Amino acid sequence: MIPISDEIRSWRVPIVTYTLIGLNVAVFLVEWLLGPYVDTLLMTFGAVPYYITHPTLYPWAPLTLVTSMFLHAGWAHLIGNMLYLWIFGDNVEDALGRTGYVLFYFAAGIAAGLAQVLVAPNSQIPGVGASGAIAGVLAVYLVLYPTAPVRVLVPGFYFMRVARVPAIIVLGMWFIIQLFNGFLSLGTMTLATGGVAWFAHIGGFVAGLVVGFLVRAVKRW
């Protein structure tokens, strides 16, 4: 299932969400312009677990937990992340407020990066992408709007069709896939094979669940 939209309207223009999307696209255009030199950029500003766990050798490394959120490994990586942020970010921005949303987004992204570091502390593969922070956004949306209809593309025999599916199913299935692939990936990521930072997705999502339940409890109280 590929989500294409939801049916909850924003209360106001989601300026923060639009700004984050714009920044990610702008940084990716810089990556594209760098051509063959982009690997140097990714190694310098991506979150390399080995660098982060050896701060005496790489004192700048903790900052890459933030800078890595704006780097992407390709067009598909960027478009997929921005699609999810576009669909689900506006309502989470409404729920948390603009300042709270900004703080949460970066906190979820940092938590995601640390989760990946915890699982593979000696990896020298640079972690890049907004996926961890966006995973946190998805989790908050899931907690606050579990029954919200989400329009998704569902593959058929001859063509794709659009279906309306509750957010708890769409996002719940997404998280289950991350868990499944995450545990399958343990011990398999190398410089040669690369791979998806599944535990960054898991870490960001768990951070989002915590914040989502706290926000829901406060609203009920």
C-alpha positions in Angstrom: 0.0 0.0 0.0 1.3 3.4 -1.0 -0.4 6.3 0.9 -1.3 9.3 -1.4 -3.4 11.5 1.0 -5.4 11.6 4.1 -8.8 13.1 4.9 -8.1 15.3 7.9 -7.9 19.0 7.0 -5.2 21.2 8.6 -6.4 24.0 10.9 -3.8 26.4 9.3 -1.1 26.5 6.7 1.5 23.9 7.8 4.5 26.3 7.5 6.9 24.0 9.3 6.1 21.0 7.3 6.4 22.9 4.0 9.7 24.4 5.2 11.2 21.0 6.1 10.2 19.7 2.7 11.7 22.7 1.0 15.0 22.4 2.9 15.3 18.7 2.1 14.7 19.3 -1.6 17.2 22.2 -1.6 19.9 20.1 0.0 19.3 17.2 -2.4 19.7 19.6 -5.3 23.1 20.5 -3.9 23.9 16.8 -3.7 22.9 16.3 -7.3 25.0 19.3 -8.4 28.1 17.8 -6.6 28.0 14.8 -8.9 30.9 12.5 -8.1 31.9 14.5 -5.0 28.7 13.7 -3.2 30.2 10.7 -1.4 32.5 13.1 0.5 29.5 15.2 1.5 27.7 12.1 2.8 30.6 10.8 4.8 31.2 14.3 6.3 27.6 15.2 7.2 26.0 11.8 7.4 25.7 10.0 10.7 28.5 7.5 10.8 28.1 5.3 13.9 31.8 4.7 14.3 32.5 8.4 14.3 29.8 9.1 16.8 31.0 6.4 19.2 34.6 7.7 19.0 34.0 11.4 19.8 37.7 12.0 20.9 38.7 11.1 17.3 35.8 12.8 15.6 34.6 15.6 17.9 32.1 17.0 15.3 30.4 13.6 14.8 27.4 14.2 17.3 26.3 17.1 15.1 25.8 14.8 12.2 22.8 13.3 14.0 21.1 16.6 12.9 22.8 17.3 9.5 22.2 13.7 8.3 18.4 14.4 8.5 18.6 16.6 5.4 20.7 14.3 3.2 19.2 11.6 1.0 20.7 8.7 -1.0 18.7 9.2 -4.2 15.6 10.6 -5.7 13.4 7.7 -4.6 14.7 8.1 -1.0 13.8 11.8 -1.1 10.4 11.5 -2.8 9.3 8.7 -0.5 10.2 10.6 2.6 8.7 13.8 1.5 5.5 12.1 0.4 4.9 10.7 3.9 5.9 14.1 5.5 3.4 15.9 3.2 0.5 13.6 4.0 0.9 13.2 7.7 3.1 16.1 8.9 0.4 18.9 8.7 -1.9 17.3 11.2 0.9 16.5 13.6 2.0 20.1 13.3 -1.5 21.2 14.2 -1.5 18.9 17.2 1.9 19.8 18.6 2.0 23.5 17.6 4.7 24.9 15.3 7.4 25.2 18.0 6.6 21.8 19.6 6.6 20.2 16.2 10.0 21.5 15.3 11.5 20.4 18.6 9.8 17.0 18.3 10.9 16.5 14.7 14.6 17.0 15.6 14.3 15.0 18.8 12.8 12.1 16.9 15.5 12.3 14.3 18.2 12.3 16.9 16.6 9.4 18.7 16.4 7.5 15.4 20.1 8.1 14.7 21.1 7.0 18.2 19.0 3.8 17.8 21.0 2.9 14.7 24.3 3.7 16.5 23.3 1.5 19.4 22.6 -1.5 17.1 25.8 -1.0 14.9 28.2 1.1 16.9 31.2 0.3 14.8 29.6 0.7 11.4 31.3 3.1 9.0 28.2 3.4 6.8 26.9 7.0 6.8 23.2 7.1 7.9 21.3 9.7 5.9 17.7 10.7 5.4 14.7 12.2 7.2 13.2 8.7 7.6 13.8 8.5 11.3 12.3 11.9 12.1 9.4 11.2 9.8 8.9 7.8 11.5 8.3 9.8 14.7 5.7 11.9 12.9 3.9 8.8 11.6 3.8 7.4 15.2 2.2 10.6 16.6 -0.3 10.6 13.8 -1.1 6.9 14.5 -1.8 7.6 18.2 -3.8 10.8 17.7 -5.8 9.8 14.6 -5.9 6.0 14.5 -9.2 5.8 12.6 -8.5 8.6 10.1 -9.1 7.4 6.5 -5.9 7.3 4.4 -6.2 7.0 0.7 -3.7 4.4 -0.6 -2.7 2.8 -3.9 -3.3 -0.9 -3.8 -1.9 -3.1 -6.6 -4.4 -5.1 -8.6 -4.1 -7.7 -11.4 -3.8 -5.1 -14.2 -3.7 -1.7 -12.5 -3.4 0.2 -9.2 -6.6 1.1 -7.5 -7.3 3.6 -4.7 -8.7 2.4 -1.3 -9.5 4.1 1.9 -7.8 2.4 4.9 -7.7 3.5 8.5 -4.4 5.0 9.6 -3.9 2.4 12.3 -3.7 -0.3 9.5 -1.5 1.7 7.1 1.0 2.9 9.7 0.8 -0.2 11.8 1.7 -2.3 8.9 4.5 0.1 8.0 6.0 -0.3 11.5 5.7 -4.1 11.4 7.6 -4.1 8.2 10.4 -2.0 9.8 10.6 -4.4 12.7 10.7 -7.5 10.5 13.4 -6.1 8.2 15.3 -4.6 11.1 15.8 -7.9 12.9 16.6 -9.6 9.6 19.3 -7.0 8.9 21.2 -7.6 12.2 24.8 -8.3 11.4 24.4 -8.0 7.6 25.2 -4.4 7.0 28.7 -3.8 5.6 30.4 -1.1 3.6 30.0 -3.4 0.6 26.3 -4.1 0.9 25.1 -0.9 2.4 21.5 -1.1 3.5 18.5 0.6 5.0 18.9 1.9 8.6 15.9 0.0 9.8 16.6 0.6 13.5 16.6 4.4 12.8 13.1 4.0 11.6 12.2 1.9 14.6 13.8 4.3 17.1 12.1 7.3 15.6 8.7 5.6 15.6 9.1 4.5 19.3 10.0 8.1 20.2 6.9 9.2 18.3 4.7 6.7 20.2 5.9 8.0 23.5 5.2 11.6 22.6 1.9 10.7 20.9 0.6 9.0 24.1 1.8 11.9 26.2 0.0 14.4 24.0 -3.2 12.3 24.0 -3.1 12.0 27.8 -2.7 15.7 28.2 -5.6 16.5 25.8 -7.9 14.1 27.7 -6.8 15.5 31.1 
